[in-house]
Amino acid sequence: MNRFIILSGCSGGGKSTLLAELFRRGFATVEEPGRRIVIEETRNNGTALPWIDIEAFARRAIAMALEDRQKAPPDGLVFFDRGLIDAASALHHVSGDAFIDTLRHTHRYNRLVFLTPPWPEIYRGDDERRHDFDAAVEEYERLLRDYDALGYDIVVLPKSGIAERADFILTRIG
C-alpha cells in the first residue's frame, strides 16, 4: 500500500507528536497499537503488557495493527505510528516467531519508512513507556535491521522541530 506511511524508530523520539502534527494538517493517522493496548490492559487489570507478558502484548499488537489496516480510510495518505512490522519484530525478538518473514510480500506499506532516531534530550518515560533509554536504543537498532531486511528504504528523521519534521516527510513522499 503505497499510501500507508510508517513512522517508527526509537521510543520517545517524537513519533506521537509528529503524528498529531500530520493529523492537524488534515492527514489520516493511526495511533500506536502498543500505547492503546497498555491503556486498555491497565484499565482492565490485564496481563498483555510489555513488562508482564511481552509475547501476549506483541500478539495483540499484531492483531490490532492488522485491524488498523483494514479500517484505514479508502483514499489518501494514512500515517501509522508504528504498526504491524514493529509488532512482528517484537514478537520475533522475544519468541522467535517467524510471522515477520511473511511481511516481505504481504501487508506492505510505502517503501519509505521514517524512523525517529534516539534522542536522549527529549526521551521521557511515562505510564505506557516504562523501559529506559538504553532499551529504547536496542529496540531502534533491531527495527533498523528488520525494516532493512524486509526491503524498506529507511529514512532517519532529523532531530528538529515538529513542523520541520512533518515538512521533511511530506517532501520525501512527494
VEXNU-915781 format. One record per residue: residue in three letters; x, y, z of N, C-alpha, C in turn. Coordinates in nm, 4 decimals, padded with zeros to 6 digits. Layout:
N
+--------+----------+----------+----------+----------+----------+----------+----------+----------+----------+
| drennu |     n_xx |     n_yy |     n_zz |    ca_xx |    ca_yy |    ca_zz |     c_xx |     c_yy |     c_zz |
+--------+----------+----------+----------+----------+----------+----------+----------+----------+----------+
|    Ala |        X |        Y |        Z |        X |        Y |        Z |        X |        Y |        Z |
...
+--------+----------+----------+----------+----------+----------+----------+----------+----------+----------+
END
This chain:
174
+--------+----------+----------+----------+----------+----------+----------+----------+----------+----------+
| drennu |     n_xx |     n_yy |     n_zz |    ca_xx |    ca_yy |    ca_zz |     c_xx |     c_yy |     c_zz |
+--------+----------+----------+----------+----------+----------+----------+----------+----------+----------+
|    Met |  00.0836 | -00.1184 |  00.0000 |  00.0000 |  00.0000 |  00.0000 |  00.0874 |  00.1238 |  00.0000 |
|    Asn |  00.1028 |  00.1823 | -00.1129 |  00.1904 |  00.2985 | -00.1258 |  00.1438 |  00.4172 | -00.0422 |
|    Arg |  00.0160 |  00.4211 | -00.0094 | -00.0366 |  00.5360 |  00.0653 | -00.0299 |  00.5174 |  00.2162 |
|    Phe |  00.0122 |  00.3991 |  00.2636 |  00.0293 |  00.3719 |  00.4062 |  00.1735 |  00.4040 |  00.4449 |
|    Ile |  00.1897 |  00.5050 |  00.5285 |  00.3222 |  00.5536 |  00.5659 |  00.3487 |  00.5194 |  00.7124 |
|    Ile |  00.4636 |  00.4567 |  00.7381 |  00.5013 |  00.4176 |  00.8738 |  00.5951 |  00.5212 |  00.9355 |
|    Leu |  00.5627 |  00.5584 |  01.0597 |  00.6533 |  00.6336 |  01.1459 |  00.6957 |  00.5355 |  01.2540 |
|    Ser |  00.8227 |  00.5054 |  01.2590 |  00.8731 |  00.4094 |  01.3559 |  00.9972 |  00.4680 |  01.4201 |
|    Gly |  01.0752 |  00.3814 |  01.4853 |  01.2015 |  00.4275 |  01.5404 |  01.2082 |  00.4171 |  01.6901 |
|    Cys |  01.2906 |  00.5012 |  01.7459 |  01.3206 |  00.4961 |  01.8880 |  01.2026 |  00.5444 |  01.9714 |
|    Ser |  01.1701 |  00.4688 |  02.0752 |  01.0701 |  00.5142 |  02.1715 |  01.1137 |  00.6489 |  02.2267 |
|    Gly |  01.0174 |  00.7364 |  02.2440 |  01.0483 |  00.8675 |  02.2981 |  01.1150 |  00.9606 |  02.1997 |
|    Gly |  01.1108 |  00.9251 |  02.0714 |  01.1764 |  01.0060 |  01.9685 |  01.0868 |  01.1103 |  01.9041 |
|    Gly |  00.9608 |  01.1190 |  01.9464 |  00.8707 |  01.2216 |  01.8958 |  00.7693 |  01.1751 |  01.7935 |
|    Lys |  00.7494 |  01.0439 |  01.7806 |  00.6552 |  00.9920 |  01.6807 |  00.5119 |  01.0383 |  01.7052 |
|    Ser |  00.4661 |  01.0273 |  01.8274 |  00.3268 |  01.0630 |  01.8575 |  00.3008 |  01.2116 |  01.8350 |
|    Thr |  00.3973 |  01.2937 |  01.8706 |  00.3835 |  01.4379 |  01.8487 |  00.3824 |  01.4688 |  01.6996 |
|    Leu |  00.4663 |  01.4001 |  01.6247 |  00.4704 |  01.4167 |  01.4798 |  00.3391 |  01.3708 |  01.4167 |
|    Leu |  00.2864 |  01.2594 |  01.4634 |  00.1581 |  01.2100 |  01.4129 |  00.0479 |  01.3139 |  01.4368 |
|    Ala |  00.0489 |  01.3760 |  01.5545 | -00.0506 |  01.4796 |  01.5856 | -00.0378 |  01.5984 |  01.4904 |
|    Glu |  00.0840 |  01.6327 |  01.4529 |  00.1049 |  01.7431 |  01.3574 |  00.0512 |  01.7063 |  01.2198 |
|    Leu |  00.0736 |  01.5842 |  01.1771 |  00.0215 |  01.5407 |  01.0472 | -00.1311 |  01.5368 |  01.0483 |
|    Phe | -00.1904 |  01.4967 |  01.1594 | -00.3356 |  01.4992 |  01.1736 | -00.3868 |  01.6436 |  01.1659 |
|    Arg | -00.3168 |  01.7335 |  01.2354 | -00.3541 |  01.8745 |  01.2335 | -00.3534 |  01.9296 |  01.0908 |
|    Arg | -00.2663 |  01.8756 |  01.0067 | -00.2557 |  01.9190 |  00.8678 | -00.3580 |  01.8503 |  00.7772 |
|    Gly | -00.4424 |  01.7681 |  00.8336 | -00.5514 |  01.7096 |  00.7571 | -00.5302 |  01.5681 |  00.7082 |
|    Phe | -00.4235 |  01.5034 |  00.7506 | -00.3963 |  01.3663 |  00.7068 | -00.4605 |  01.2657 |  00.8016 |
|    Ala | -00.4974 |  01.1508 |  00.7474 | -00.5476 |  01.0412 |  00.8301 | -00.4297 |  00.9824 |  00.9074 |
|    Thr | -00.4527 |  00.9520 |  01.0348 | -00.3469 |  00.8970 |  01.1191 | -00.4011 |  00.7814 |  01.2016 |
|    Val | -00.3096 |  00.6926 |  01.2410 | -00.3438 |  00.5780 |  01.3247 | -00.2464 |  00.5759 |  01.4416 |
|    Glu | -00.3000 |  00.5821 |  01.5618 | -00.2167 |  00.5832 |  01.6817 | -00.1497 |  00.4482 |  01.7040 |
|    Glu | -00.0422 |  00.4508 |  01.7771 |  00.0382 |  00.3323 |  01.8050 | -00.0440 |  00.2236 |  01.8749 |
|    Pro | -00.0433 |  00.1006 |  01.8209 | -00.1156 | -00.0082 |  01.8863 | -00.0683 | -00.0323 |  02.0299 |
|    Gly |  00.0612 | -00.0279 |  02.0517 |  00.1155 | -00.0578 |  02.1839 |  00.0600 |  00.0303 |  02.2935 |
|    Arg |  00.0541 |  00.1589 |  02.2704 |  00.0002 |  00.2503 |  02.3728 | -00.1471 |  00.2225 |  02.3986 |
|    Arg | -00.2223 |  00.1949 |  02.2917 | -00.3649 |  00.1651 |  02.3100 | -00.3837 |  00.0369 |  02.3904 |
|    Ile | -00.2991 | -00.0622 |  02.3649 | -00.3087 | -00.1885 |  02.4390 | -00.2738 | -00.1669 |  02.5858 |
|    Val | -00.1679 | -00.0937 |  02.6120 | -00.1276 | -00.0691 |  02.7508 | -00.2392 |  00.0007 |  02.8275 |
|    Ile | -00.3000 |  00.1004 |  02.7669 | -00.4092 |  00.1722 |  02.8333 | -00.5253 |  00.0774 |  02.8630 |
|    Glu | -00.5640 | -00.0034 |  02.7636 | -00.6759 | -00.0964 |  02.7812 | -00.6451 | -00.2048 |  02.8834 |
|    Glu | -00.5272 | -00.2643 |  02.8737 | -00.4896 | -00.3711 |  02.9665 | -00.4789 | -00.3184 |  03.1097 |
|    Thr | -00.4256 | -00.2005 |  03.1264 | -00.4134 | -00.1407 |  03.2591 | -00.5517 | -00.1131 |  03.3177 |
|    Arg | -00.6391 | -00.0573 |  03.2357 | -00.7763 | -00.0272 |  03.2797 | -00.8494 | -00.1549 |  03.3227 |
|    Asn | -00.8227 | -00.2662 |  03.2520 | -00.8948 | -00.3910 |  03.2781 | -00.8155 | -00.4920 |  03.3617 |
|    Asn | -00.7076 | -00.4455 |  03.4234 | -00.6206 | -00.5337 |  03.5021 | -00.5725 | -00.6538 |  03.4217 |
|    Gly | -00.5439 | -00.6300 |  03.2938 | -00.4959 | -00.7367 |  03.2059 | -00.3467 | -00.7611 |  03.2228 |
|    Thr | -00.2992 | -00.8654 |  03.1557 | -00.1574 | -00.9018 |  03.1669 | -00.0822 | -00.8936 |  03.0346 |
|    Ala | -00.1483 | -00.8577 |  02.9250 | -00.0798 | -00.8453 |  02.7954 | -00.0075 | -00.7102 |  02.7920 |
|    Leu |  00.0885 | -00.6971 |  02.8819 |  00.1664 | -00.5740 |  02.8965 |  00.3143 | -00.6058 |  02.8741 |
|    Pro |  00.3894 | -00.5139 |  02.8178 |  00.5292 | -00.5435 |  02.7871 |  00.6123 | -00.5842 |  02.9091 |
|    Trp |  00.5770 | -00.5373 |  03.0264 |  00.6540 | -00.5686 |  03.1468 |  00.5993 | -00.6895 |  03.2220 |
|    Ile |  00.4880 | -00.7495 |  03.1714 |  00.4330 | -00.8710 |  03.2335 |  00.4403 | -00.9885 |  03.1366 |
|    Asp |  00.3831 | -00.9728 |  03.0167 |  00.3806 | -01.0810 |  02.9178 |  00.4026 | -01.0198 |  02.7791 |
|    Ile |  00.5279 | -00.9996 |  02.7448 |  00.5642 | -00.9315 |  02.6201 |  00.5155 | -01.0089 |  02.4983 |
|    Glu |  00.5138 | -01.1406 |  02.5041 |  00.4676 | -01.2178 |  02.3882 |  00.3182 | -01.1953 |  02.3635 |
|    Ala |  00.2372 | -01.1996 |  02.4695 |  00.0937 | -01.1729 |  02.4549 |  00.0714 | -01.0299 |  02.4071 |
|    Phe |  00.1500 | -00.9370 |  02.4586 |  00.1408 | -00.7975 |  02.4165 |  00.1696 | -00.7847 |  02.2663 |
|    Ala |  00.2764 | -00.8469 |  02.2193 |  00.3143 | -00.8382 |  02.0777 |  00.2080 | -00.9030 |  01.9886 |
|    Arg |  00.1528 | -01.0147 |  02.0317 |  00.0473 | -01.0804 |  01.9531 | -00.0772 | -00.9911 |  01.9441 |
|    Arg | -00.1133 | -00.9251 |  02.0527 | -00.2270 | -00.8309 |  02.0491 | -00.1946 | -00.7140 |  01.9575 |
|    Ala | -00.0703 | -00.6659 |  01.9607 | -00.0312 | -00.5537 |  01.8749 | -00.0394 | -00.5924 |  01.7275 |
|    Ile | -00.0025 | -00.7144 |  01.6937 | -00.0151 | -00.7617 |  01.5552 | -00.1610 | -00.7623 |  01.5132 |
|    Ala | -00.2466 | -00.8193 |  01.5970 | -00.3897 | -00.8254 |  01.5645 | -00.4473 | -00.6850 |  01.5487 |
|    Met | -00.4097 | -00.5939 |  01.6367 | -00.4610 | -00.4577 |  01.6291 | -00.4091 | -00.3867 |  01.5047 |
|    Ala | -00.2829 | -00.4075 |  01.4703 | -00.2253 | -00.3435 |  01.3516 | -00.2918 | -00.3948 |  01.2234 |
|    Leu | -00.3229 | -00.5230 |  01.2183 | -00.3943 | -00.5768 |  01.1020 | -00.5335 | -00.5143 |  01.0922 |
|    Glu | -00.5999 | -00.5002 |  01.2050 | -00.7318 | -00.4374 |  01.2072 | -00.7227 | -00.2898 |  01.1666 |
|    Asp | -00.6187 | -00.2216 |  01.2130 | -00.5987 | -00.0806 |  01.1761 | -00.5869 | -00.0647 |  01.0249 |
|    Arg | -00.5153 | -00.1558 |  00.9623 | -00.5012 | -00.1502 |  00.8164 | -00.6367 | -00.1665 |  00.7481 |
|    Gln | -00.7165 | -00.2604 |  00.7974 | -00.8484 | -00.2846 |  00.7378 | -00.9421 | -00.1657 |  00.7556 |
|    Lys | -00.9302 | -00.0966 |  00.8670 | -01.0188 |  00.0160 |  00.8976 | -00.9689 |  00.1496 |  00.8421 |
|    Ala | -00.8525 |  00.1495 |  00.7811 | -00.7950 |  00.2746 |  00.7290 | -00.8860 |  00.3333 |  00.6218 |
|    Pro | -00.8902 |  00.4658 |  00.6110 | -00.9711 |  00.5288 |  00.5059 | -00.9336 |  00.4727 |  00.3681 |
|    Pro | -01.0304 |  00.4631 |  00.2779 | -01.0046 |  00.4006 |  00.1479 | -00.9207 |  00.4850 |  00.0523 |
|    Asp | -00.9055 |  00.6127 |  00.0810 | -00.8312 |  00.7003 | -00.0097 | -00.7372 |  00.7900 |  00.0702 |
|    Gly | -00.6330 |  00.8357 |  00.0026 | -00.5411 |  00.9318 |  00.0625 | -00.4338 |  00.8667 |  00.1483 |
|    Leu | -00.3377 |  00.9493 |  00.1852 | -00.2288 |  00.9018 |  00.2696 | -00.2803 |  00.8710 |  00.4098 |
|    Val | -00.2236 |  00.7656 |  00.4694 | -00.2541 |  00.7298 |  00.6074 | -00.1202 |  00.7107 |  00.6778 |
|    Phe | -00.1009 |  00.7843 |  00.7864 |  00.0228 |  00.7753 |  00.8644 | -00.0010 |  00.6899 |  00.9881 |
|    Phe |  00.0857 |  00.5889 |  01.0056 |  00.0762 |  00.4955 |  01.1167 |  00.1900 |  00.5207 |  01.2156 |
|    Asp |  00.1558 |  00.5381 |  01.3428 |  00.2545 |  00.5436 |  01.4496 |  00.2858 |  00.3988 |  01.4841 |
|    Arg |  00.3989 |  00.3532 |  01.4386 |  00.4365 |  00.2117 |  01.4464 |  00.3371 |  00.1288 |  01.3666 |
|    Gly |  00.3165 |  00.0049 |  01.4045 |  00.2230 | -00.0774 |  01.3302 |  00.2669 | -00.2214 |  01.3240 |
|    Leu |  00.2290 | -00.2874 |  01.2165 |  00.2434 | -00.4317 |  01.2023 |  00.3885 | -00.4796 |  01.2103 |
|    Ile |  00.4774 | -00.4132 |  01.1423 |  00.6158 | -00.4601 |  01.1384 |  00.6823 | -00.4449 |  01.2743 |
|    Asp |  00.6545 | -00.3350 |  01.3429 |  00.7111 | -00.3155 |  01.4762 |  00.6642 | -00.4266 |  01.5708 |
|    Ala |  00.5354 | -00.4607 |  01.5632 |  00.4812 | -00.5654 |  01.6492 |  00.5407 | -00.7014 |  01.6128 |
|    Ala |  00.5517 | -00.7305 |  01.4847 |  00.6091 | -00.8580 |  01.4403 |  00.7570 | -00.8670 |  01.4790 |
|    Ser |  00.8271 | -00.7551 |  01.4728 |  00.9675 | -00.7504 |  01.5139 |  00.9805 | -00.7830 |  01.6621 |
|    Ala |  00.8932 | -00.7247 |  01.7426 |  00.8963 | -00.7517 |  01.8868 |  00.8666 | -00.8987 |  01.9149 |
|    Leu |  00.7660 | -00.9525 |  01.8469 |  00.7304 | -01.0928 |  01.8683 |  00.8465 | -01.1843 |  01.8296 |
|    His |  00.9075 | -01.1568 |  01.7162 |  01.0218 | -01.2378 |  01.6731 |  01.1361 | -01.2289 |  01.7745 |
|    His |  01.1593 | -01.1103 |  01.8247 |  01.2678 | -01.0880 |  01.9208 |  01.2469 | -01.1679 |  02.0487 |
|    Val |  01.1239 | -01.1741 |  02.0990 |  01.1008 | -01.2399 |  02.2283 |  01.0706 | -01.3886 |  02.2165 |
|    Ser |  01.0233 | -01.4332 |  02.0996 |  00.9812 | -01.5739 |  02.0908 |  01.0401 | -01.6511 |  01.9733 |
|    Gly |  01.1009 | -01.5785 |  01.8781 |  01.1495 | -01.6457 |  01.7583 |  01.0419 | -01.6706 |  01.6549 |
|    Asp |  00.9199 | -01.6280 |  01.6816 |  00.8079 | -01.6456 |  01.5892 |  00.8454 | -01.5864 |  01.4527 |
|    Ala |  00.8156 | -01.6590 |  01.3460 |  00.8580 | -01.6190 |  01.2109 |  00.7535 | -01.5385 |  01.1340 |
|    Phe |  00.6483 | -01.4915 |  01.1986 |  00.5467 | -01.4132 |  01.1281 |  00.6087 | -01.2966 |  01.0511 |
|    Ile |  00.7115 | -01.2362 |  01.1057 |  00.7737 | -01.1212 |  01.0398 |  00.8207 | -01.1567 |  00.8987 |
|    Asp |  00.8624 | -01.2800 |  00.8778 |  00.9109 | -01.3205 |  00.7452 |  00.8014 | -01.3142 |  00.6398 |
|    Thr |  00.6759 | -01.3313 |  00.6796 |  00.5659 | -01.3244 |  00.5831 |  00.5445 | -01.1810 |  00.5332 |
|    Leu |  00.5984 | -01.0842 |  00.6066 |  00.5746 | -00.9434 |  00.5726 |  00.6643 | -00.8928 |  00.4598 |
|    Arg |  00.7498 | -00.9790 |  00.4082 |  00.8288 | -00.9419 |  00.2892 |  00.7374 | -00.9228 |  00.1679 |
|    His |  00.6268 | -00.9988 |  00.1658 |  00.5407 | -00.9999 |  00.0475 |  00.3944 | -00.9674 |  00.0766 |
|    Thr |  00.3572 | -00.9566 |  00.2027 |  00.2181 | -00.9264 |  00.2369 |  00.2106 | -00.8061 |  00.3290 |
|    His |  00.0965 | -00.7425 |  00.3307 |  00.0700 | -00.6300 |  00.4211 |  00.1779 | -00.5224 |  00.4107 |
|    Arg |  00.2126 | -00.4863 |  00.2886 |  00.3196 | -00.3887 |  00.2665 |  00.2712 | -00.2473 |  00.2940 |
|    Tyr |  00.3675 | -00.1636 |  00.3254 |  00.3476 | -00.0202 |  00.3444 |  00.4271 |  00.0513 |  00.2356 |
|    Asn |  00.4225 |  00.1827 |  00.2351 |  00.5057 |  00.2603 |  00.1442 |  00.6509 |  00.2174 |  00.1637 |
|    Arg |  00.7271 |  00.2138 |  00.0548 |  00.8660 |  00.1672 |  00.0638 |  00.9512 |  00.2555 |  00.1537 |
|    Leu |  00.9139 |  00.3851 |  00.1676 |  00.9860 |  00.4746 |  00.2577 |  00.9303 |  00.4607 |  00.3982 |
|    Val |  01.0162 |  00.4303 |  00.4929 |  00.9787 |  00.4192 |  00.6329 |  01.0578 |  00.5249 |  00.7087 |
|    Phe |  00.9880 |  00.6050 |  00.7865 |  01.0511 |  00.7162 |  00.8576 |  01.0754 |  00.6768 |  01.0025 |
|    Leu |  01.2023 |  00.6811 |  01.0437 |  01.2396 |  00.6413 |  01.1789 |  01.2895 |  00.7612 |  01.2589 |
|    Thr |  01.2378 |  00.7718 |  01.3803 |  01.2898 |  00.8719 |  01.4720 |  01.4147 |  00.8136 |  01.5375 |
|    Pro |  01.5249 |  00.8882 |  01.5366 |  01.6484 |  00.8366 |  01.5960 |  01.6467 |  00.8501 |  01.7482 |
|    Pro |  01.7353 |  00.7790 |  01.8153 |  01.7493 |  00.8003 |  01.9594 |  01.7809 |  00.9477 |  01.9862 |
|    Trp |  01.7084 |  01.0044 |  02.0806 |  01.7235 |  01.1474 |  02.1103 |  01.7087 |  01.1639 |  02.2616 |
|    Pro |  01.8189 |  01.1449 |  02.3344 |  01.8100 |  01.1438 |  02.4813 |  01.7561 |  01.2740 |  02.5409 |
|    Glu |  01.7739 |  01.3841 |  02.4712 |  01.7289 |  01.5125 |  02.5256 |  01.5763 |  01.5231 |  02.5348 |
|    Ile |  01.5040 |  01.4460 |  02.4547 |  01.3573 |  01.4543 |  02.4615 |  01.2943 |  01.3264 |  02.5158 |
|    Tyr |  01.3752 |  01.2220 |  02.5399 |  01.3213 |  01.0947 |  02.5883 |  01.2623 |  01.1121 |  02.7279 |
|    Arg |  01.1407 |  01.0621 |  02.7457 |  01.0736 |  01.0627 |  02.8760 |  00.9961 |  00.9333 |  02.8910 |
|    Gly |  01.0102 |  00.8701 |  03.0050 |  00.9254 |  00.7568 |  03.0371 |  00.7897 |  00.8078 |  03.0849 |
|    Asp |  00.6895 |  00.7222 |  03.0809 |  00.5571 |  00.7576 |  03.1322 |  00.4853 |  00.6284 |  03.1685 |
|    Asp |  00.3565 |  00.6377 |  03.1957 |  00.2817 |  00.5192 |  03.2386 |  00.2782 |  00.4096 |  03.1328 |
|    Glu |  00.2834 |  00.4479 |  03.0052 |  00.2816 |  00.3486 |  02.8979 |  00.4213 |  00.3120 |  02.8496 |
|    Arg |  00.5211 |  00.3922 |  02.8825 |  00.6590 |  00.3683 |  02.8387 |  00.7454 |  00.3559 |  02.9632 |
|    Arg |  00.7601 |  00.2342 |  03.0112 |  00.8321 |  00.2111 |  03.1365 |  00.9773 |  00.1701 |  03.1168 |
|    His |  01.0168 |  00.1404 |  02.9942 |  01.1556 |  00.0980 |  02.9713 |  01.2476 |  00.2201 |  02.9691 |
|    Asp |  01.3767 |  00.1951 |  02.9906 |  01.4717 |  00.3056 |  02.9936 |  01.5256 |  00.3357 |  02.8536 |
|    Phe |  01.6063 |  00.4385 |  02.8456 |  01.6577 |  00.4846 |  02.7161 |  01.7440 |  00.3787 |  02.6479 |
|    Asp |  01.8243 |  00.3054 |  02.7245 |  01.9089 |  00.2017 |  02.6647 |  01.8241 |  00.0942 |  02.5961 |
|    Ala |  01.7139 |  00.0558 |  02.6586 |  01.6243 | -00.0427 |  02.5965 |  01.5601 |  00.0150 |  02.4705 |
|    Ala |  01.5304 |  00.1445 |  02.4731 |  01.4727 |  00.2095 |  02.3544 |  01.5727 |  00.2083 |  02.2392 |
|    Val |  01.7001 |  00.2300 |  02.2686 |  01.8037 |  00.2277 |  02.1648 |  01.8208 |  00.0867 |  02.1089 |
|    Glu |  01.8167 | -00.0143 |  02.1948 |  01.8248 | -00.1531 |  02.1471 |  01.7099 | -00.1848 |  02.0521 |
|    Glu |  01.5898 | -00.1400 |  02.0887 |  01.4732 | -00.1618 |  02.0028 |  01.4927 | -00.0909 |  01.8681 |
|    Tyr |  01.5417 |  00.0307 |  01.8711 |  01.5668 |  00.1088 |  01.7494 |  01.6615 |  00.0333 |  01.6563 |
|    Glu |  01.7694 | -00.0186 |  01.7107 |  01.8669 | -00.0914 |  01.6281 |  01.8056 | -00.2173 |  01.5679 |
|    Arg |  01.7201 | -00.2849 |  01.6447 |  01.6505 | -00.4041 |  01.5929 |  01.5563 | -00.3653 |  01.4796 |
|    Leu |  01.4835 | -00.2550 |  01.4960 |  01.3911 | -00.2099 |  01.3919 |  01.4655 | -00.1699 |  01.2652 |
|    Leu |  01.5797 | -00.1045 |  01.2799 |  01.6618 | -00.0719 |  01.1620 |  01.6934 | -00.1982 |  01.0829 |
|    Arg |  01.7394 | -00.3011 |  01.1530 |  01.7744 | -00.4276 |  01.0867 |  01.6524 | -00.4914 |  01.0216 |
|    Asp |  01.5389 | -00.4957 |  01.0947 |  01.4215 | -00.5659 |  01.0441 |  01.3584 | -00.4940 |  00.9251 |
|    Tyr |  01.3460 | -00.3619 |  00.9313 |  01.2906 | -00.2901 |  00.8157 |  01.3812 | -00.3066 |  00.6939 |
|    Asp |  01.5110 | -00.3011 |  00.7144 |  01.6043 | -00.3198 |  00.6035 |  01.5914 | -00.4611 |  00.5459 |
|    Ala |  01.5830 | -00.5601 |  00.6312 |  01.5710 | -00.6994 |  00.5860 |  01.4429 | -00.7226 |  00.5075 |
|    Leu |  01.3391 | -00.6446 |  00.5363 |  01.2124 | -00.6587 |  00.4654 |  01.2075 | -00.5755 |  00.3367 |
|    Gly |  01.3168 | -00.5069 |  00.3049 |  01.3251 | -00.4348 |  00.1787 |  01.2719 | -00.2929 |  00.1801 |
|    Tyr |  01.2559 | -00.2347 |  00.2971 |  01.2102 | -00.0955 |  00.3045 |  01.3289 | -00.0005 |  00.2948 |
|    Asp |  01.3032 |  00.1188 |  00.2440 |  01.4035 |  00.2254 |  00.2402 |  01.3857 |  00.3089 |  00.3657 |
|    Ile |  01.4854 |  00.3059 |  00.4513 |  01.4775 |  00.3723 |  00.5807 |  01.5235 |  00.5167 |  00.5676 |
|    Val |  01.4406 |  00.6067 |  00.6178 |  01.4751 |  00.7489 |  00.6228 |  01.4759 |  00.7875 |  00.7702 |
|    Val |  01.5943 |  00.8220 |  00.8217 |  01.6046 |  00.8647 |  00.9608 |  01.5698 |  01.0129 |  00.9664 |
|    Leu |  01.4727 |  01.0449 |  01.0501 |  01.4268 |  01.1832 |  01.0603 |  01.5304 |  01.2704 |  01.1293 |
|    Pro |  01.5383 |  01.3958 |  01.0882 |  01.6320 |  01.4870 |  01.1549 |  01.5828 |  01.5196 |  01.2957 |
|    Lys |  01.6772 |  01.5514 |  01.3819 |  01.6429 |  01.5997 |  01.5161 |  01.6118 |  01.7479 |  01.5015 |
|    Ser |  01.4848 |  01.7749 |  01.4756 |  01.4411 |  01.9123 |  01.4504 |  01.3010 |  01.9296 |  01.5063 |
|    Gly |  01.2456 |  02.0475 |  01.4896 |  01.1116 |  02.0758 |  01.5373 |  01.0073 |  01.9923 |  01.4642 |
|    Ile |  00.8904 |  01.9849 |  01.5239 |  00.7828 |  01.9015 |  01.4702 |  00.7402 |  01.9475 |  01.3309 |
|    Ala |  00.7213 |  02.0773 |  01.3114 |  00.6790 |  02.1280 |  01.1803 |  00.7838 |  02.0947 |  01.0741 |
|    Glu |  00.9116 |  02.1090 |  01.1091 |  01.0182 |  02.0766 |  01.0136 |  01.0190 |  01.9280 |  00.9801 |
|    Arg |  00.9963 |  01.8449 |  01.0805 |  00.9915 |  01.7003 |  01.0560 |  00.8748 |  01.6647 |  00.9637 |
|    Ala |  00.7585 |  01.7239 |  00.9889 |  00.6416 |  01.6967 |  00.9042 |  00.6692 |  01.7419 |  00.7610 |
|    Asp |  00.7262 |  01.8605 |  00.7445 |  00.7615 |  01.9103 |  00.6110 |  00.8596 |  01.8156 |  00.5425 |
|    Phe |  00.9579 |  01.7671 |  00.6170 |  01.0592 |  01.6753 |  00.5648 |  00.9925 |  01.5492 |  00.5089 |
|    Ile |  00.9012 |  01.4909 |  00.5855 |  00.8322 |  01.3695 |  00.5426 |  00.7500 |  01.3970 |  00.4167 |
|    Leu |  00.6724 |  01.5032 |  00.4198 |  00.5843 |  01.5323 |  00.3066 |  00.6654 |  01.5610 |  00.1799 |
|    Thr |  00.7789 |  01.6242 |  00.1938 |  00.8673 |  01.6478 |  00.0780 |  00.9214 |  01.5164 |  00.0239 |
|    Arg |  00.9632 |  01.4269 |  00.1144 |  01.0215 |  01.2990 |  00.0715 |  00.9194 |  01.2092 |  00.0004 |
|    Ile |  00.7949 |  01.2110 |  00.0451 |  00.6968 |  01.1227 | -00.0187 |  00.6318 |  01.1881 | -00.1401 |
|    Gly |  00.6607 |  01.3161 | -00.1587 |  00.6123 |  01.3854 | -00.2783 |  00.4679 |  01.4211 | -00.2671 |
+--------+----------+----------+----------+----------+----------+----------+----------+----------+----------+
END
